[in-house]
C-alpha cells in the first residue's frame, strides 16, 4: 500500500474525515474543541485507516478498492483515534496530578 494511487488516497481520506467528524462533533470525543483538533484527528485517522487492512486483515473483498478494504480501514481509523485521545487525556491527567503533588 506504499505506492497507492490517488483514488485509494481519497477513499482513506474520506473514511478518516467521516470517522473524525462523528467522533469530534457527534460524540464530542476530543482533548480540546476546535477545528485544529479536528484536523489532527483527520491526519492520524488517515494513518489508522491506511494501517487498517495490513494489520486487521482483508475482509469483504466486495467492499475493497485495490488494497483498501473498507471495514478494516474504518476500524483502524477508529482504533487510532480512540488511542490518541485516551493517551493524551491520560498524560494530561498524570501531569496535573504530579503538578498538584509538587505544590
Secondary structure, 3 states (H helix, E strand, C coil): CCCCCHHHHHHHHHHHHHHHHHHHHHCCCCCCCCHHHHHHHHHHHHHHHHHHHHHHCCCCHHHEECCEEHHHHHHHHHHHHHHHHHHHHHHHHHHHHHHHHHC
